[in-house]
Amino acid sequence: MQAIVTGATSGIGRAIALALHGAGYEVIAFGRQKDALAELQALGLKTRAVDLSDRAALAAALDGLAADVLVNNAGMMPRMAPFCDLSDDEIDQAVAVNLGSVLAMTRAVAPGMRARGQGHIFFTGSTAGHAPFANLSVYCATKAAVGGFAQALRLDMAPHGVRVTEIVAGRVETSLYKDLLPEAARAAMYAGNSAVQPHDVASMLTAVLALPQYVDVARFDILPTHQATATGAQKKDK
Ligand SMILES: NC(=O)c1ccc[n+]([C@@H]2O[C@H](COP(=O)([O-])OP(=O)(O)OC[C@H]3O[C@@H](n4cnc5c(N)ncnc54)[C@H](OP(=O)(O)O)[C@@H]3O)[C@@H](O)[C@H]2O)c1
C-alpha cells in the first residue's frame, strides 16, 4: 500500500508520514527541505523534493505513483496583516500552495483511485476555514476552500469506494509560525500544554484509516482542550 504525504518535512506532515511508515505503508514524502528529506530517507521513506507551487515539477514528481492514500497536508501561513496591507504576491503564493497545489495533486491522484475502486484522501484543513481570525483573511479563505472542496469531492468519490476526510486542526505545535512570529511569542503561544502535538493528529489519521471500508469519517476537528471552537481564542487557564 502506497501513501503520498505532502508537507512531510515538518510538523503535522512529518508525524503523519512516520506514522504511516510505521503502519507498513510505502510512504512517498513530499517537501522542499533537503536535510529533512534526507532524514526521512534514512528512516526508510521515499522522498520527492518539490515546490508544490511549481505545477510542472509536481507532475514530474507524481509520475509512476499509484497511491492508495493521499494526505494533502502541506500549507503555509502568509504574513499576518490586514487584507489591505498584503501584496498581490503574498496573496497569490498562499492561494497557490494552500489551494492550487491541493487541487492539482488531487486531480493527478484521484482518477487512479477511482479506477481501482479504493483509496483515501485526507486534507489538512483548519479551524481557520470554519471561523474568522483577524489578520488571516487569505489563510482563512484558502482553508475554507479546502474544506468545501473536501466535502464536495467526497460526494464524487464515495460511489467509487474512495473515502475523503477533512482534518480540521486547531492549534498544533509546529513550525507554521516560525517566519511570522518572534521566538518568544511562539513559545508563549505553545506554553502550558495548550497545543495539540503533531503525533496526536497522526494518531487520529491512522485510526480513521484503519476503520472498515464502510466507515467514512468525513471530517474530524482536533484542537486543544482550552481552544474555543468558534473563535480560536484561548480560554483563561485556572
Ligand atoms: N500548526 C497549526 O496550528 C495548524 C492548524 C491548522 C492547520 N494547520 C495546517 O497544517 C498543515 C501542516 O502545517 P504545520 O502546522 O505542520 O506547519 P509546518 O511545520 O510549517 O509544515 C508545513 C509543511 O508544508 C510544506 N510546504 C509549505 N510550502 C510548501 C511549498 N511551496 N512546496 C512544498 N511544500 C511546502 C513544508 O515543507 P518545506 O518546509 O520542506 O517546504 C512543511 O513540510 C498546513 O496545511 C497548515 O495550514 C496547521
The ligand as a MOL file (V3000), in Angstrom:
LIG
                    3D

  0  0  0     0  0            999 V3000
M  V30 BEGIN CTAB
M  V30 COUNTS 48 52 0 0 0
M  V30 BEGIN ATOM
M  V30 1 N 0.0880 24.2410 13.2200 0
M  V30 2 C -1.1840 24.6050 13.3420 0
M  V30 3 O -1.5950 25.1630 14.3670 0
M  V30 4 C -2.1440 24.3020 12.2200 0
M  V30 5 C -3.5040 24.4670 12.4630 0
M  V30 6 C -4.4100 24.1900 11.4400 0
M  V30 7 C -3.9650 23.7500 10.2260 0
M  V30 8 N -2.6190 23.6150 10.0040 0 CHG=1
M  V30 9 C -2.2050 23.1580 8.6840 0
M  V30 10 O -1.3940 22.0150 8.8230 0
M  V30 11 C -0.6040 21.8410 7.6620 0
M  V30 12 C 0.8200 21.4950 8.0720 0
M  V30 13 O 1.3860 22.6220 8.7150 0
M  V30 14 P 2.2670 22.5120 10.0430 0
M  V30 15 O 1.4920 23.1730 11.1130 0
M  V30 16 O 2.7590 21.1300 10.2370 0 CHG=-1
M  V30 17 O 3.4390 23.5280 9.6880 0
M  V30 18 P 4.9830 23.3110 9.2820 0
M  V30 19 O 5.6870 22.5910 10.3640 0
M  V30 20 O 5.4370 24.6710 8.9010 0
M  V30 21 O 4.9030 22.3770 7.9930 0
M  V30 22 C 4.4900 22.8940 6.7490 0
M  V30 23 C 4.8570 21.8950 5.6700 0
M  V30 24 O 4.3540 22.3800 4.4020 0
M  V30 25 C 5.3980 22.3150 3.4340 0
M  V30 26 N 5.2940 23.3740 2.4450 0
M  V30 27 C 4.9870 24.6730 2.6430 0
M  V30 28 N 5.0700 25.3590 1.4950 0
M  V30 29 C 5.4480 24.4570 0.5430 0
M  V30 30 C 5.7230 24.5420 -0.8520 0
M  V30 31 N 5.6350 25.7110 -1.5280 0
M  V30 32 N 6.1020 23.4210 -1.5020 0
M  V30 33 C 6.2160 22.2480 -0.8420 0
M  V30 34 N 5.9630 22.1000 0.4660 0
M  V30 35 C 5.5980 23.1980 1.1500 0
M  V30 36 C 6.6750 22.4610 4.2490 0
M  V30 37 O 7.7230 21.8380 3.5230 0
M  V30 38 P 9.1630 22.5420 3.2980 0
M  V30 39 O 9.4420 23.3180 4.5590 0
M  V30 40 O 10.0690 21.3890 3.0610 0
M  V30 41 O 8.9600 23.4070 2.1290 0
M  V30 42 C 6.3660 21.7260 5.5270 0
M  V30 43 O 6.6700 20.3500 5.4100 0
M  V30 44 C -0.7480 23.1340 6.8710 0
M  V30 45 O -1.6490 22.9420 5.7930 0
M  V30 46 C -1.3320 24.1060 7.8800 0
M  V30 47 O -2.0580 25.1310 7.2760 0
M  V30 48 C -1.7210 23.8630 10.9780 0
M  V30 END ATOM
M  V30 BEGIN BOND
M  V30 1 1 1 2
M  V30 2 2 2 3
M  V30 3 1 2 4
M  V30 4 1 4 5
M  V30 5 2 4 48
M  V30 6 2 5 6
M  V30 7 1 6 7
M  V30 8 2 7 8
M  V30 9 1 8 9
M  V30 10 1 8 48
M  V30 11 1 9 10
M  V30 12 1 9 46
M  V30 13 1 10 11
M  V30 14 1 11 12
M  V30 15 1 11 44
M  V30 16 1 12 13
M  V30 17 1 13 14
M  V30 18 2 14 15
M  V30 19 1 14 16
M  V30 20 1 14 17
M  V30 21 1 17 18
M  V30 22 2 18 19
M  V30 23 1 18 20
M  V30 24 1 18 21
M  V30 25 1 21 22
M  V30 26 1 22 23
M  V30 27 1 23 24
M  V30 28 1 23 42
M  V30 29 1 24 25
M  V30 30 1 25 26
M  V30 31 1 25 36
M  V30 32 1 26 27
M  V30 33 1 26 35
M  V30 34 2 27 28
M  V30 35 1 28 29
M  V30 36 1 29 30
M  V30 37 2 29 35
M  V30 38 1 30 31
M  V30 39 2 30 32
M  V30 40 1 32 33
M  V30 41 2 33 34
M  V30 42 1 34 35
M  V30 43 1 36 37
M  V30 44 1 36 42
M  V30 45 1 37 38
M  V30 46 2 38 39
M  V30 47 1 38 40
M  V30 48 1 38 41
M  V30 49 1 42 43
M  V30 50 1 44 45
M  V30 51 1 44 46
M  V30 52 1 46 47
M  V30 END BOND
M  V30 END CTAB
M  END
